[in-house]
Amino acid sequence: MGDLEGSVLDGYITKSQFAQMFGKTARTVDRWALTGYGPPRVQIGRVILYSKTSVEAWLKSREKQRRVS
């Protein structure tokens, strides 16, 4: 996606980039999508993209408060 700098796609990352960010394989990310887990994604042909803001919102939604005993 380096050749798309300055385009509307600047706010997106690829499935591979998303998987790498979380230390997962692309196959795991695909499995997450099939089960409804993970952030929303955009598919254009065979290309799967994730909005950076959606990934950030999803990650924040996964935050859990630490319970104090």
N, C-alpha and C positions, 0 to 999 in steps of 0.2 A: 504494500500500500504506500510505499515511499514515493512513488510517482504520482500519487493523488494528493500530495500536500497542497494546501490551499483550496481544497475542494470541500464539498458538503460531507465527505466521508472522513474528514479529520476527527470527528467526534466518535469514531467507531474503531473497534479492534477486531481482529479475526478470531475465529474459533481457536486456532493454534496459540495465538497470543493470550487469549483468555485462559486456556488450559495451562499454559506455562506459568501464568501469574499465580495460579493456585496449586501448582505442582501436580497437576492431573494430566491424564492422557486425553487426546481428542475423543477417544471412544467413551471414556467416563463422562465427558461433557455431553456427548450425544445421548448417553443413557439418562443423564439428568434431564435433558430436554424431553425425552419420551415420558418421563415420570412427572413432569411439571415442576421439577426442582431447578433452581437457578434463575438468573435474570431472563427477561424476554430477549428474543433474538430476531434478527431480520435475515431472511433467506432470499437471495437474488440468484436464481439458477442454482448452481452448486456452491455458491459462496455464502458462508454464514458469517454474519457480523453481529457484534454486541455494542450497544451504545455505551460509551464510557460512563455517562450519567446513570444509566440503568444498572450497570455493574456496581457503581458506588452505592446507589440506593438499596440494591439487593444486599450488598455486604453490610450496610448499616442496619438493615432489617434483621440481620442474623445476630446482632449484638445481644448479649445476655448480661443482665446485671449480676454481679457477684453476690452470692448470699453470704451474709455474715452470721456466724453461729453465736 
